[in-house]
Amino acid sequence: MDEKKTDRPDWNDLRLFLAVAREGGLSPAARAAGSSPATLARRMLALERRLGRELFVRHERGYALTDGGRALLGDLGCRQSGSAGAQSRLLSHDVHRRYTLNRISSTSPSSTT
């Protein structure tokens, strides 16, 4: 399962991300999304790899959003009510470009000085 960091986020993964972010953990999010906690854990790891950043801090009692996770949640919240239009924008370069550029700038040699 070799996923490229430059792949665009999948709408289903973003939907699951919203469930985990809202519920604060895998078990309640799995119940809300009609999935299993193991599937959610795999999908969240895959989404983080695709975006090139951690979205959650994993604790024994749940998941907490990182700054990157809160930014993504804000981006998705603004678009979620637009249904089909929102989905097409999410899968466009809008979200992908923002997270790819942040990943590139945070790993560039000049940012480590």
N, C-alpha and C positions, 0 to 999 in steps of 0.2 A: 504494500500500500504506500507507494511513493507519490505523495501529493506535492505539487509545486506551489511555492508561496505566491506565485503570480496569478494563480487561478482566481476567477471571480467567485465571491461567496455564493453559495446555493441558497435559494429562497427558503427551502426546507430547513437548512441549518440555521438561517437567520430567525426563522419562526421558533425553532427549538431554543436558540439563544435567548429570545424574548421570554420564553417560558421559564428557563433556568434563572434568568435575571429577576423576573417578577416573583418567583416562588422562593428563591434563595437556596435552593438545593435540588439535587437530582431526583429524589423520591417524590416530593410534591410536584415537581415539574413534569415528571414522567406520568403521574396520574392526570395532570391537566392536559398533557399533550397526547395521551393515549399511547405511550411508548414505554420502554423499559429504562431503568436507571443506567444500565450498562450501555444501551444504545446512545442515550444522551451523553454519557461520558465520552464515548468514542467520537460522536459528532462534534462536541465542543472542542476536543483536542484537534480534530481535523480542521475545524474553522479557525482555531488559533494558528495552526500551521499555515493555512492558506493566507491568512492576513499577516502572518509574521510577527504576532504580538500576543502576549497573554491577555486574556479577557477577564479571567477570574483568579482570585486567590482561593485555594481550596483548603477548607478547614474540616475538622472532624464533624462539625454540626452544620455544614452547609457551604455554599459558595458565596463569596463577596466579589463585587465588581472591582476591577482595577480601573485606573484612569482611562485606559484604552477601552475597557468594557463600558464605562459610563458614557464615553464619547460615542461609541457605536449605538448604545441604547438611545441616546439623544437623537442621533441620525435616523434611527428606525422609528422612533416615536413621532417624529415630524412627518413621516411618510406613510405610516401604517394606515391611517384613515383614508388614504386615496386608493385603496384596493389595487386594481389592475395597473393603474398608472404608477402607483408606488412600487409595485413589484418590478415593473420595467425599469424604473429609475434606479432601484436598488441593484439590479443586475447590470446596469450600465456602468460606465467608468466612474460615476460619481463616488460611490462608497469605495470601490476598488482603488481608484486613484488616490484618494485621501489616505487610506491605510498603507498603500504601497509607498507613497511619498514619505509618510511618517517613518516607516520602517527603514527606508533608504537613508533618510537624514539622521536617524538615531544610530545607524551603524557606520556612518561615514567617518574617516579618520579625523576630520576637523572637529567632530562633536565630542571627541574623547579628550580634548585638551582643555 
